[in-house]
Amino acid sequence: MFGFPKSGQDNIRDDEEEQLKRAARVILAFSDEQIDQLVASGQFEEVSQDGEKVPQ
């Protein structure tokens, strides 16, 4: 999944919006420990507000 500035891409399609909403529900249900494990395993990457990767 990636973020993009509104000026950089047209709107997403309805099916893409639904997929993103489903993914968000799953991810938002993760515990802090689960997120830490995903970051540690390289499956998730923590990024700062300006889009830079946060050093581990």
Buried (B, 14 or more C-beta within 10 A) or exposed (E): EEEEEEEEEEEEEEEEEEEEEEEEEEEEEEEEEEEEEBBEEEEBEEEEEEEEEEEE
